[in-house]
Amino acid sequence: MNKKERHQIIRDLVEARNIETQEELARALQESGFNVTQATVSRDIKELMLVKVSDMRGGYRYAFPKERSHMMSSEQLERLIRSSVISIRAGGNLVVLHTLPGTAQGVAYAIDSMKWLGVMGTVAGDDTIFVAIEQPEIAKDFFAYFHWHDKDDNKETNAVKNENVKTRPEKVKR
């Protein structure tokens, strides 16, 4: 049986039973014919975005988030990032993004949601985001992801000619 089938069984189990621990979920999967390790169960829980919620007995059980509609598609995440980020600077394993006022926390959430390999986390204020990255090489890849094109004339925007700084003109009506 494959991962897709296992994930469907996990969905069914979580909806039908009070699964309180990874061990309990592993046993239920084994009863359903899946030979799984705790590490596999842990990955499945993460991939399925299961959360722990309180149950009627005062304990906790696995469940699916009630509001899945608040989750954004990768296209929506990318659109949010590209429409809000004004500039980006990289140094070592730290990347600093400047955004339109009031959008930094949403952009940081989008970056976190992308689950970019090597991104340890983000810290956001009102218009600035610090992105901690494991290694400078990964920071360079992250930095390269933000490659903007001016939509008005379809020319690449290079307002600042510096390999560690890319700036996109702010398009805010005042």
Residue pairs with C-beta under 8 A, 6 or more apart in sequence:
1 33
1 34
3 44
6 29
6 34
6 36
6 44
7 44
7 47
7 48
9 29
9 32
9 34
10 25
10 29
10 44
10 48
10 50
11 48
11 64
13 19
13 25
13 28
13 29
13 32
14 25
14 50
14 62
14 63
14 64
15 64
17 28
18 55
18 59
18 61
19 25
19 28
19 61
19 62
20 55
20 59
20 60
20 61
20 62
22 38
22 41
22 42
22 45
23 38
25 41
25 45
25 62
26 36
26 37
26 38
26 41
29 36
29 41
30 36
36 44
45 62
48 64
49 64
49 65
49 71
50 62
50 63
50 64
51 62
51 63
51 64
51 65
52 60
52 61
52 62
52 63
53 60
53 61
53 62
53 63
54 60
55 61
65 71
71 113
72 80
72 110
72 113
74 114
77 110
77 113
77 114
78 110
80 103
80 106
80 107
80 110
81 107
81 110
81 111
81 146
82 146
82 148
84 99
84 100
84 103
84 106
84 107
85 97
85 98
85 99
85 107
85 146
85 168
86 98
86 99
86 100
86 167
86 168
86 170
87 97
87 98
87 160
87 165
87 166
87 167
87 168
88 95
88 96
88 97
88 98
88 143
88 146
88 165
88 166
89 95
89 96
89 164
89 165
90 96
90 139
90 140
90 142
90 143
90 164
91 164
92 136
92 139
93 132
93 133
93 134
93 135
93 136
93 138
93 139
94 130
94 131
94 132
94 133
94 139
95 130
95 131
95 133
95 139
95 142
95 143
96 128
96 129
96 130
96 131
97 104
97 107
97 128
97 129
97 131
97 146
98 127
98 128
99 107
99 127
99 128
99 129
100 127
100 170
100 172
101 126
101 127
102 126
102 127
103 127
104 124
104 125
104 126
104 127
104 128
104 129
105 124
107 124
107 129
108 122
108 123
108 124
108 129
111 119
111 122
111 129
111 131
112 119
112 121
112 122
116 142
117 138
118 133
118 134
118 135
118 138
118 141
118 142
119 131
119 132
119 133
119 134
119 138
119 142
120 132
120 133
120 134
121 131
121 132
122 129
122 130
122 131
122 132
123 129
123 130
123 132
124 130
131 142
133 139
133 142
143 164
143 166
146 166
147 156
147 166
148 156
148 157
148 166
148 168
149 155
149 156
149 157
150 156
150 157
150 168
150 169
157 166
157 167
157 168
157 169
158 166
159 167
159 168
159 169
160 166
160 167
